[in-house]
Structures are given as structure tokens and as C-alpha cells.
Amino acid sequence: MNPYHYVLHCIGGKWKMTILHEIYVSGSIRFNQTLKILPISEKVFSQQLRELVEAGLIRRISYDTVPPKVEYVLTPSGEQLIPALDILYIWSVRRMDELDIPIDADAFVVHKSEKYVDALKDIMDANHFWPGLERQRGGRTEREEQS
């Protein structure tokens, strides 16, 4: 199988990346609590969770309690995927800004955690990825090197 096709099989779908980020930010998610914050139907949410479990990116933990309690957490493979998703998210924000595409207010629902914002800033700093700023190379910007 083509690796591009495989990764799309694992994370393709409207909500999978958002679900992975919500688990990353929160440490774990519960079904009903997450339904309250994401504008997603119960059926679609259930299907996306099932596919993420099957892909080995999240784990379903059932607790023997009354009422029953189920949580979803990232697996080690899911944790390894987060930096790649962050890069895609950053690229998307930058590209949308360049094209003057407004970003939905609810698109940031899962990104309000201080933990996530700090991690995202670190990634953007490390990759010199701030829109409007030019990448520094040896004290010179890329634009200066081209002239």
C-alpha cells in the first residue's frame, strides 16, 4: 500500500484529526462530554472513534462502574502522529491567512489548552513558520540571499 494512502486511511475523515487533538490536549476523552463540545453527530463520532481504534491510534478503556464509563486515550502510535498533525494544522492556518480565508471560531475549540498553545508555538518557532516573517539563514533572510 502507498504510505500516503495508508496515512489517509488512518486519519482521513472530517473529524479524526480534531478528535486526536482533543485527546492530546485533554489526555483522554469521554464520549458524551466530547459530543457537547464538538459539532458532530453521535453516529459519525462513534464511527470515527471506532476507525481510530482500529487504526491503532487511540485505545478504548472501559471501566467497570455504574453507570458505565468509557475513555479514549492516545496509543504510542497516536502520540507519534501529533507532531505531524501540528505541522499540517500550522500549514493550514498559514495558507488560510495568505488566501484571506476566515477561520471558523469553533475551529479553535480543541486548541485553547495552554499546553497545546505552548507546544504549537514551540513548533512554529523551531520551523520559523510565522506568517509574514521570513526565515532566517545564517543572519540573512531568504529574500536577501536571492538578491
C-alpha positions as CSV (number, residue, x, y, z in Angstrom):
1,M,0.0,0.0,0.0
2,N,1.2,3.5,-0.7
3,P,2.2,5.3,2.5
4,Y,0.2,8.4,1.6
5,H,-2.9,6.2,1.1
6,Y,-2.2,4.5,4.4
7,V,-2.0,7.7,6.4
8,L,-5.1,9.0,4.8
9,H,-6.8,5.7,5.7
10,C,-5.8,6.2,9.3
11,I,-6.6,9.9,9.7
12,G,-8.9,10.7,6.8
13,G,-12.3,11.8,7.6
14,K,-13.7,15.2,8.7
15,W,-13.3,14.7,12.4
16,K,-10.3,12.3,13.1
17,M,-7.6,14.9,13.4
18,T,-9.8,17.1,15.6
19,I,-10.6,14.0,17.8
20,L,-6.9,13.2,18.0
21,H,-6.1,16.7,19.1
22,E,-8.8,16.8,21.7
23,I,-7.4,13.6,23.2
24,Y,-3.9,15.1,23.1
25,V,-5.0,18.3,24.8
26,S,-7.2,16.6,27.4
27,G,-5.2,13.4,28.0
28,S,-8.4,11.4,27.4
29,I,-11.9,12.0,26.3
30,R,-15.3,10.6,27.2
31,F,-18.0,10.1,24.6
32,N,-20.8,12.3,25.9
33,Q,-18.5,15.1,27.2
34,T,-16.9,15.4,23.8
35,L,-20.2,15.4,22.0
36,K,-21.1,18.5,24.0
37,I,-18.1,20.5,22.6
38,L,-17.8,19.3,19.1
39,P,-20.5,19.9,16.4
40,I,-20.6,16.3,15.4
41,S,-23.4,13.7,15.3
42,E,-23.3,10.8,17.7
43,K,-23.3,8.3,14.7
44,V,-20.3,10.0,13.0
45,F,-18.4,10.5,16.2
46,S,-18.9,6.8,17.1
47,Q,-17.7,5.7,13.7
48,Q,-14.6,8.0,13.7
49,L,-13.7,6.7,17.2
50,R,-14.1,3.1,16.0
51,E,-11.9,3.7,13.0
52,L,-9.2,5.4,15.1
53,V,-9.2,2.4,17.5
54,E,-8.9,0.0,14.5
55,A,-6.0,2.0,13.1
56,G,-4.2,1.7,16.5
57,L,-4.1,5.4,17.1
58,I,-6.4,5.5,20.2
59,R,-7.3,3.0,22.8
60,R,-10.8,2.5,24.3
61,I,-10.7,2.0,28.1
62,S,-13.9,0.6,29.7
63,Y,-14.3,0.9,33.5
64,D,-16.4,-1.5,35.5
65,T,-18.6,1.2,37.1
66,V,-22.2,2.1,37.4
67,P,-23.0,4.0,35.3
68,P,-20.5,2.5,32.8
69,K,-17.6,4.8,32.0
70,V,-15.5,4.6,28.8
71,E,-12.5,6.8,28.0
72,Y,-10.3,7.1,24.9
73,V,-6.6,7.8,25.1
74,L,-3.8,8.1,22.5
75,T,-1.7,5.0,21.9
76,P,2.1,5.4,21.4
77,S,1.4,5.4,17.7
78,G,-1.2,8.2,18.1
79,E,1.3,10.2,20.2
80,Q,3.9,9.9,17.5
81,L,1.4,11.3,14.9
82,I,0.7,14.5,16.9
83,P,3.8,16.5,15.6
84,A,2.9,15.7,12.0
85,L,-0.7,16.8,12.6
86,D,0.6,20.0,14.2
87,I,2.6,20.8,11.1
88,L,-0.5,20.2,8.9
89,Y,-2.5,22.5,11.2
90,I,0.1,25.2,11.1
91,W,0.4,25.0,7.3
92,S,-3.4,25.2,7.1
93,V,-3.6,28.3,9.3
94,R,-0.8,30.0,7.4
95,R,-2.3,29.1,4.0
96,M,-5.8,30.3,5.0
97,D,-4.3,33.5,6.2
98,E,-2.5,34.0,2.9
99,L,-5.7,33.4,1.0
100,D,-7.8,35.5,3.4
101,I,-10.0,32.5,4.2
102,P,-11.7,33.2,7.5
103,I,-11.1,30.6,10.2
104,D,-14.2,29.4,12.0
105,A,-14.4,30.5,15.6
106,D,-15.2,26.9,16.6
107,A,-12.1,25.6,14.8
108,F,-10.1,26.6,17.8
109,V,-12.3,24.8,20.3
110,V,-9.8,22.0,20.8
111,H,-6.8,24.3,20.7
112,K,-7.5,26.5,23.7
113,S,-5.4,24.5,26.1
114,E,-2.3,26.3,27.3
115,K,-0.4,23.1,26.9
116,Y,-1.3,22.9,23.3
117,V,-0.7,26.5,22.5
118,D,2.8,26.3,24.1
119,A,3.6,23.2,22.1
120,L,2.3,24.8,18.9
121,K,4.3,28.0,19.5
122,D,7.4,25.9,20.0
123,I,6.9,24.0,16.7
124,M,6.2,27.2,14.9
125,D,9.3,28.9,16.4
126,A,11.5,25.8,15.6
127,N,10.4,25.9,12.0
128,H,10.4,29.7,11.5
129,F,6.8,29.3,10.5
130,W,5.1,32.6,11.5
131,P,3.1,34.1,8.6
132,G,4.6,37.3,7.3
133,L,8.1,36.6,8.8
134,E,11.0,35.5,6.7
135,R,13.1,32.5,7.5
136,Q,16.5,33.4,8.9
137,R,19.6,31.7,7.4
138,G,23.0,32.5,8.8
139,G,21.9,36.0,9.8
140,R,20.4,36.7,6.4
141,T,16.8,36.2,5.3
142,E,15.9,34.1,2.2
143,R,15.0,37.3,0.4
144,E,18.5,38.8,1.0
145,E,20.1,35.5,-0.2
146,Q,18.1,35.7,-3.5
147,S,19.3,39.2,-4.4
